[in-house]
Amino acid sequence: MKRFVYILLFTLIAGSCFPQSRFVKKADKAYSENLFATAREYYEKALTEARENADNPAAAYASYKIAECYYKANNYERAITHYQTAEALDYRDTSNTFYRHYGEMLMMLGDYIHAREMFKRQLRLNTSDEVIRSYIIACTFADTAKTRESIYDIINAQQINTRNSDFATAPFRNKIVFTTSRFGSDSLVYSYTGEGFEDLYETYYNSGQNSWAPPTKLKGSINSSYNEGSFTFDTHNGVAYFMQCNGKTGADKNCNIYYSKYNESRDSWGKPEIFKYHSADYSSGHPAITPDGLTLYFVSNNPAGLGGTDIWYCKIDTVTFEWGEPKNAGNQINTSGNEMFPYVSNNDGLYFSSNGRQGYGGLDIYYAPKVGDGFSKPINLRPPFNSSADDFSLMYIDDDMGVLSSNRIGGVGSDDIYLFKLKEVAIEVVGKVLSFSKPVENAIVLIQDVENEVVDTLITDSTGTYYYPAMEKDKEYKIFAYKDDFLVPTGKLINTHGVTKSIVMDAKNGYDMDFDMRKIEKNREYEIPDIYYDLNKFELRPEYVDELEKIVSMLNNNPEICIQVNSHTDERASDLYNLILSNNRAKAVVDFITSKGIDINRLTWKGWGESSPIYPNATTEEEHQANRRTTFTIINFEQLQLAKKAEEHMKTVRTVESAGKQEPKERGLYYRVQIAAMTNKNYTLFNKVKKNLPGVPTYCSKDSDGLYKYTIGMFTTFQEASLMKDEIDNLGYNSFIVAYENGTRLPINEVIRLQLNSKQ
């Protein structure tokens, strides 16, 4: 978390008394000056030198200090590796912080079991350390807390994140301003982090296209050559308040709040001025103004606070329009730890982050409802808003969507911006295409909307199954099944109005999504089931009309078909009587069908009397009823061009099958590297990968959220995936690592923890 927190909590670091090589001397000096990126480079050289000389104590010290440099930068993945090395080399810590820092990094990884062990070792060094006790309790909580299924999805804003830090979002009109340490054309290297000095950029999110606008640097004088961040905008007065560290010359050792006037006609920012409540003795920053413009919250390590960094606030005098004296937000909000990144969306409560409360590790996001002039007990927002790492700077874009910042595992850079939005209700449809209970493979299943626009085309598998995972809420769909040489059966109508929870519409859940197809055969009689008549009558009984509606639907679905309706009687009464009766019954069916708009030229009818009984010489009422049946025969079989239909069908099958390479589901734990998520297919995204990394598999698969995910490779360890991520990013991508177990995507820190535990 390279967001000035260590400047905000600035302390001088004493040098080591360890026997020093030339590299260690330079490293310790840089470290004492808080130039941690520079120090790390010298410690790495010292480590190489120590290994060459088989000097384990020197190697242990260098490994420890490299870990500490990564600790200062909150790069917990790499810090843990070097703490492990230092521990294996039996490093003797003189600062008495080794186990604390090691435990904090393990906790941020989500390895709560081993983090708790490190904290217990730390507690043995100082049994009165209440902070460490609280860490042990937090590890137990986080490791055993039951995570409820969230109604929100958290999505990495991959289009705007870089390999450096991107964080601290804030609303600005219809845009979003954020802080980034990306390198621009005039950027300098910040020796504290090894990244660029932070600047303020702006972008906006197009929810209709699920896309972010390319970020651009704020115009005018608001950005300096040093660190700017944590922006907030007063819409009533057109003024931005923001955090600036290092001062105008870069010599300051702390941070303060500045303000800048916005010139709307020029889309430009004026010369910054320092906020009236500033200090050279302590730091202040992370301003957040309320929507009514009357209260300004901010963060400070003012020694008059409760410890660490606290949230403070000023209220404006509505007569003089001057900001009043800062006040501490109180112990309902603040703890002995760090409270940071306040945000107020609608004047009814305060969002903020803290590492001083029982949480999941690092900074967690909390919400404190407004009560009178104060706040009620803060509520931990829990996963997926909070993770084992740092989670902070939440803001809403609208009622159902917003963004937060996090350095959780698997991001594009160290700190990333994440979009959160209400989960799409997953409405899945699963059915089978059968013929006399046998599966029909390679049948085409067409999904249409009410305007008859094709939504998607599916192909049944060897079991006759089709699957569609992306039905939308509050819509109507029609589904049809087609196969050469088969009659098109009655379509299915699906209405998703009122669906509020994810659902699978299939036979197990009471939905009839199966199709029963009948092969087109010459001279075959197809029975119309459940069409019965009263004895000696030919009027259609109302309860049997539904079956005739299916025939109407079949004829509508198969417009090239002409049929003959056949009626048969039982053997009672005379031959002539039965012949006339059956002819009238067949005619009654044809009259019904034509009344529904079917062209009479496609129909004929014939009464067969008792000439073709199913049960000759029937004796029971059931046998007589079976003989009184109605059927139809296809009478233009020769003109149906079935061979041509079959050819067109297989052409469609081949087109659908070759549309894209779906991501295969592998067994066990594994990782892939994701380079993009888009609403459409664009295989040119892989061009640089295929050119520079031939043989590395690429996949484009449509996910349940409706986006196509572009992923690369399959790796059994996080380290392998990290190496591939580095290679891919060197080609110009902003990629991140995704984790799977048996083909199901999991939070990557959960997978890493599973692997760590499996090695114990």
N, C-alpha and C positions, 0 to 999 in steps of 0.2 A: 504494500500500500504506500506508494510514493506520493503522498499528497500533503506534504509539509507537516505531518504529525510529529515528526521528530524535531523539526524546527520549532513547532508550536510547543514542544516539551523540551526545549533546548537545554542540554547539559553538556559540560565539558567531559571528554573521555580521557582518562589518564593513560599514559603510555605504559608499556610492559617493561619489567626488569629482566625478561628472559635474555640469555646470551644472544646477541643479535648479529646476523649476517648483514651484508650491505643491503640486501633486499628487505630484510625485516626492519632495519632502521628507517628506510624510506616508507615502508608500509605503515609502521607504527605512527610515524609523523603525520601521514595523510589521514590515518584513522582518528588521531587526536584532534584533527581539524574538521572532522565529519565528512571527509572526502572519501566515502566508502567505496565507490567504484574504482577510484585510483588505488586505494589501499588494497582492494581485492586483487588487482593485477600484480602488485608487488608480492603479496602473500602467495599467490599461485607460483610465481617464479621461485620464491623461497622454498615452497613445497617440493618443486621439481629438484632443486639443489639438494635439499635434505634427503630425498629418496635416492639420489645418485650417490650420496655419501653414507647411506644406510644409517642416517641420524634420526632415530625414531622420536626422541624428545622434540627435536626441531620440527619434524614432520607433524607431530601431534599438535604443537603450538600453531603452526601455519594452517593446519586443517581447521582447528578451532576458530582462528581469526577469520578464515574464509567463511565459515559458517556464520560468524557474528556479522560479517558484512552483508551476507544474504539475509540475515535476521533483520538488520536495520532497513533493508529494502523490502521486507516482508515476502521475500521469495522463498516460501516455506519448503517447496519441493527440493530445491538445491541446498538449502540450509540443512535439511535433515540428512542428506547424503554426507555432508562434511562433519556434522555432529557425530554421525555413526562412525566415520573414519577416526575422528579424534578420540572417541570412546574406545574403539578397538586398539588404538595406540596408547591407551592408558593415560590420557591427558589429565594432569592435575590442575584443577581450576583454582586460581587465587582470587578471583573476583566473586566467587560464590553465586554466580548466576547461570552457570553452565546448564544445570538440570532444569532451571526455570525456563530459560530460552528454548532449550531442546523440547521441553514439554509443550510450550506454546506453539511451536512449529508443528509438532505431532498432532496437537489438538486441531489446528487449522487444516491439517490434511484429513481429519476425521478419524484418526487412529486414537480413539479415546482411551482404549485399554492401556497402550504403551505410554500415552501422555500422562495418565494417572500415575503410573509407576515412576515417571520422571519427577512429577510433582511431589510424590511421597519421599523420594530421595532428597529433594530440595528442602522439604519440611524438616528432615532430620538435621539439617544444618542450622535451621532457625525455627524452633517449634512454636514460636509466637507469631509467625507470619500468617496473618489472617487472609491476606490476598491469595496465598498458595492454598490455604484451606478451601477458599471459595472456588478455586480452580478445580480442586479434587471433586468437590460437590457438583460443579458444572459438568465435569467429565462423566460422572455417574448419571446425571440427568440426561445428557445428550446421548449417551450410549444406550439408555433404556427407554427414552421417551418414545411413545407411540406416535407415529406420524399419520395424521389423517389424510385421506385422499383429498388433494387440493382441487379447487375449481379453477385454478389458474395454471396457465402454461408459462414457463420462463424460457425465453428464446434469446440467444446471443445475437446482438445487433452487429452481425458480422460485416455488413457493408460499411460501417463507420468506425469499427474498432481497428487498431493497429497493433504491431508487436510491442509498442510502448504502452504507456498508461493512458486510458480514456475513461473519464469518470466525472462525478459531480455535475449532474444534469440539473437544469433549471428552466422554467418556462419563460419565454420571451415572445409576447404576442402570439403568433401562430407557429412559432419556431421553438427550438430547444437549443440553449447554450450549454456547452460543456467544456471541461478542462481536459487538455491533452498535452502529453510530452512528446508528441510526434515531431520529427525534424522537418522544419520548413526551409525555405531558401536562405533565410538569414539566421537559422537557429544555431545556438552555441551548445556545447556539451556541458551538462550539469554534473560536476564531479561527484556530487553526493549520490547520484543514482546511475550515472553512465548514460542517461537518456537526455533528451532535450529539456530546456527550461519550459515550464508549463505556460501555455497560452490559452486564450478563450476562443473557441470556435462555435459556429452555429450550423444547425441542420434542421430538417423537419421530417416527420414520418407520414407517409402516404398510406393510410390504413386500407384503402381500396385496392392498392397494388402490393401491399405487404412489402414496401420498399422505403429506403432512406435516401434523402437527397445527399449528394456529395458534400461533405463538411467544408466550410470556408472560414477563414480567420476573420474575426471581427475587425471592421474597418475603423480607421481613425487612430486615436492616441491611447486607447484603453490598454493595449498590450505593450509591454516594455521588453527589454532584452532579458528580463529575469522572470520570476515566477508570479503568474496571475492564476486565480482559480476561484471556485465557489462563488458563483455569480447569483444575484437576485435582482429583479426589476420591479420598481415602483411604477405601476401603470398610470397612477394619478398624476405624477409629477415628471414622468419621462426620465427617471434617474435610475442608474444601476449602482448597486453596492457590490463590491467584490473584495476578495482577499488578495493582498499583494505581499510577497515575501522578498527579503533581501534589499528592499528599498529602491530608490531611483538609481543609485549608483552600484547596487549589488553588494554593498559593504555591511548592510544591516544584518543582525543575527536573529531577528525575529520577524513576525508577520503582523500586519495591521490591515484594517478595513479602509478602503478608498471608495470614492464615488465618482461617477462620470455621467455627464448629461448626454442624452441621445438626440441627435439631429435627424429627424424623420425624413426631411426632404433630401438629405444627402446620404441617408442610411449610414451614418458615421457617428463615432463616439468622441466626445470632447476630452480635453486634458484632465486626467484624474487629480482629485484633491483628497487629502487624507481626512478621514472621519474625525469628528471633534473629540471622541473618546479613544485616544490612542496612547501608547506607552512605549518607551524604550526599554522598560524593565521586564515586560512580559508580552506575550503574543495574543492577538485576537484575530478571528477570521470566521469563515463559514457563515456569512450573513444570510438571513432568510426573512423577507418582509411578508407580513400578512396581506391577504387580498384587499383589505380595506385601507392599507397603507399606514395604519396607526401604530403598529408594533414591529420592531426590528429585533429578531432573535439573532444571536451570534454565539460563538464559542471562544473561550479564553482560558488560559492557564493562570489567570489572576490569582496571586497567593491568597486572596481573601475568599477563594472558592472552597469547595469541599474536597478537593484533591484531583490530581490529573487535570483534565480539561473539563470545564463545566459549561452548561448552556446558560447564557445571560440574556437579558432583553432590555430595550429602551422603549419608552412610549413617547409619542410626539405630542407636544402641546398644541391643541387645536386653535389657540389664540395667537401664539407667537410663531407657531410652526417650527419650533426648535425641539431637538431631541432631548428628552429628560435623562437624568442620571441612570447609568446601568444598574440593574438589579439581578441578583442571582435567582434562577428559576426554582430553587429550593430543593430539598432532599427527596421530594416525591419524584423529581426528574433526575437529579444529579446524584452521583455516587463517588466513592473514592477512586474509581477508575476514570475512564475517558468517555465523555458524552460529546457527540459530534454530529455534524450534518443535520441541523434542524430543518423542518419543512412544514408549512401550514398550507393546506389546500383550500379550505373554505371556512376558516375562522372557528371551527368547532373542535379542534384537537391538534396535537403536535406529534409529528413523526420525527424520530431521531435515531441515531445509532449509539450503542454503548457496548463496552467490554467489561463493565463493572457489575453486570447482573448475570443471573443464572441463564446461560444460553447455550449455543451450539459451537462456540469457538470464534475467536477474533471479534470483530464488531458484529452485533446483531441489530436488526431494525425493530424498533418498538413504536407503539402508538399509545399516546396518553390522551384520553378524552378530556375536553375542556369542562371544568366544573366551577362556575362562578369566576373568580379572579385567578383560580389555580387549575390544577389538573388532578385527575384520579390516577390510580395505580397504572403504570405503563403495562401494555400487553405485548408480549413477544409475538411477532407475526408468524413465527414457525416456518418450516420448509413449505414451499420452495423459495419463499422470499429470503429466508435465512439458511445458511449452510455452515459447514465447519470453518469456513474462511471468513474474510471480511465482507460484510454486506452493509450497504450504506446508501445515502443520497437517493431515497425514494421520492418520486414525483408522479403525479397523475397527468395523463394526456387528455383522457375523458373519463367517464364514470366506469368504464369496463377495461381500461387499459392505462398503462404507465410504464415508467422505466426505473431501474435501480442500477447501482454500480456494485461490482463484486470482483474479487480476485480468486473466485472459486476455481477448482481444478477444471482443466479442459477449455479454458478461454483462449482467445486469440493472442492477448498480451498479458501483462501483469495485472492491470486493472481493466476491466471491460464494462461496457454498457450493455445491459440486458433489458429486453422488452418483456413486460408481463401483461397478459391479457386473459380474460375469461376463456376457459377451455371451450373449444367448439364441441357441441354435443355430437358425439360419434353415433351416427345412425347407419348401421351396417345391414346389408341384405344378403342372405345366404339361401340358395335354393338348388333344386336339382331339375334336370331335364331328363325325363324317363319315357320309355315306351314299353308298356306292359311290365312295369316295375324293373326294367333293365335300363342301365345308364346309357344316355346318348352322348357320346364324346364328340367334341368339336362342333357342337351346336353354337350358333350365334345368339347371344342374348343382348337385345337392344334396349337401352334405357332412354326414354324420352321425357321431356317436360310437358306441361299442359299445352304449350304452343307447338307441340310436335317437333321441337328442336332436339336433335340427338345429343344426349348428355355424355354417354359413353357406350362403347361396344365391348362385350366380354365374350370369352370362349370357354365352353365347359371342358373340364378335365376328364380323365379316364373314368372317374366315378359319376360323371354327368353333373358335377357341381359347378355353380357359378358363384362369384363373390364380388360384391361392390361395397367399399367401406366409406363412401363419401356422400351419402345422402345429406341434403341440407334441411335445416329446420323450416317449418311453416311453408312447405311446398308440396306440390302433387307431382307424382311421376307415373308413367306407364311403362310396363316391362313386357317385352315380347320375345319369344323364342323362335328361331328359324333353323331349319336344317334341310338340305337338299333331299328330295324324295319323301318329305314329310309334310303333312298338313300343319299350318301354323295354328297353334292352339290359342284359346282365349287369353288375352293379355291380363296382366295383374295391375291393379290400380293401388298406388301407395300414397297415403296422405300423412305427412309428418307435422301437420298443424297440432300444436299443443304438446309436442314432445319436448320434455325439459331435461331428461337424463339420457345418457348414452344407452343404446339398446341394439341388440342384434335381432333383426326380424327374420326368424327362421321357424322351422316346424317345432323345435324344442320350446320356443317361447309363444307358441300358439298362432303363428302367422303362416298362411298357406302360400308359399313362394315357389312351389314345385309346379312344373309343367308336365302334362301327360300328352305325348305326341303320338300321332298315328301315321304309320307309313302309308304312302299313296300306292295302292295296288289295283291293278285292272280287275274289273268285275267283282270286287269285294264289296260285301254289304257291311256298312258301319252302323252299328246299333246306336239309336238315340235312347239312352237309358232312362228309365223312370217316366216314360210316356205311356200312360195307361188310360183306358176308357171304361166308362161304366158299361155293363152288359147291354148289348144291342143298341149302343149309342155311339155317335161319332163326334159329339161336341167335346172340345178340349176342356179338361178340368183345370181350374185356375192354379191349383197347386203344382201343376206340371209345366207351367209357362216358363219358369226359370231355365229348364233344360232346353227349351226351344230358343231362348235368348242366346244360349251358347252356340247353337247352330247359326243363328244370325251373325254372331261375332265371328265364327269360323269363316263364314262366307265373306264378311267384310275384310277379314285378315288374309283371305286367299281369293282375291278378286278374279283370278283366272279360272277358278273352279266352277263347273256346272254340275248340278246334281239331280238325281231322281229320288224323290221321296217314295219309300215303299211302306205299305201297311199290310199286316198279316192278322188274320183272325184265328180264333180257336176253331175246333172241328164241330162245335155244336151248331145247329140250324142247317139249312140247306146250302148247297154249293152256290147257287145264284144269290141267295140272300147275303151270304158271307162275302161274295165278290163285290156286290153293290156297297155293302157296309164298309169294307176295307178301302174301296175307292173313295168313299166319302171321307173316311178318316185321313187318308193321304192328302186329299184336297184341302181338308181343314188345316193341316200342317202348312201346306204351301200358302194358303190364304194368310195365315199368321205371319209367315216369313216375308211375304210381299208387303204386308201392312207395315213392316219395319223398314221399308225402303229398298229391299233387294229386288233387282230387276227380274221380272217374270221370265225373261228370255234365258235366264240362267237356271230355270227350274222346270221340272216336269214331275209327274207323279203317277203311281200305278198301284192299284189294289190287287193283292194276290189271293185274297180270300183265304181258304184253308189249305191251299195247294202246297205250301212249304212249311209244315209245322216243325218246331224243334223237337217236340215230343209227340210222335204219331200215336194215335189211340190213347190220348191223355186220359188219366183217371182222377187226378187230384186237382183241386182248385189252383194250386201253385203251378202245376203243369199247364193248365188252361191259360193262366195269366201270362206265362212265359211265351206261349204261342201267340198271344195278342200283343205283338211288338211292332215298333216303327223303326225303320232303318233308312239309310240313304246310300246311294251308289254314285261314284264319280263317273260321268258319262262322256267326258271329253279327254280321257286319259292320253290319247295319241297326240293331242295338241298342246300338252303341258310343257314340252321342251325340258324334261327333267335333267338331261345330260348337261344342258347349258346352265341350268340352275346350280347343279353340283359344281361345275367349273367356277362359277362366280362365288359360290360359297367358300371353296377352298382358297380362292384368291384372297378373300376377306380374312380367312383364318391366318394365312401366311403374313398378311399385312399387319394384323394385330400382334402376332407372335414376334415379329421383328421390330416392333416399335421402339424398344429400348431394353437394355440389359438390366434386369432387376437385381437388386442387391441380395445375394443368397444368404440364407440363415445358417450360420455355422453352429457347431456344438461347443459348449463350454464358454469360458471367458475370453474375449478378444477385443481389439480396438481397430478403428478405422480413422482416417483423417478426412474431415469434411471441409470442402473449399467453398461451398455456396448452398443457399436454399432459395429457390425461385418458384414463381407461380407457373412457369412454363418450361418446356424442354429446350435446352440449348447445349448440344454436345460440343460446340466449339470451346466451351469452358475448359475442356480437358486437353486442348491442343498443345499447350506448353508442357503439360505432364507427359503426354505421349511422345512428344519430340525429345524431351530431355531425360525422361525416365522410362524408356521403352521396356515393356514387359510388366510394368506395375499395373494391376487391374484397376479399372475405373467403373463406377456404378452410378446410375441415375434412377432413383426409385421414388415413387410418389408416396408420401407419408400420410398418416391419418389426419394431419392438419391441413391437407390439400396442397402442400408445398413439395416440389421435387427436390430431394436432397442429393447433392453431388459428393460422393465419397470415394476414397482411394485406399486400396490395399487392405490387408488383414494381418494384424500383428498380435502376438500372444503376450507381449509385455508392453507396459506403458513406455519403457525406455526405447524400445524399437519404434513405437509410434512417434515419440518425441523426435527421434533422429529423422524420420520421414517428414514430420512437420517442418523441421528446420530446412530440409532440402526443398520442400514445396514452397515455403515462404520466401526462400532465396530466388524463386522464379517469379515473384511478384504477387503471390496470393496472400490473403489473410485467412489462414486456416485454423482449425482447432480440432482437438481429439475427442472422439465419441467412443463410448464403451458399450459392449453388448454382453449379455449372457443368454446363450441358446437362442440367439437371434432377436432378443428383446432388448431395446435400448434401456440402459440404466444410468443413474447419476454416476459420473466417472469416479468420484471419490469413494462411492460404495464399492465399486469394482476393485479399486486400488487397495482398499481396506481388506477385502476378501483375499486378495493375493498376499498382502502382508501377513494376515493371520494364518494363511495356509503354509507359510514358511516357518512358523514358530514351532 
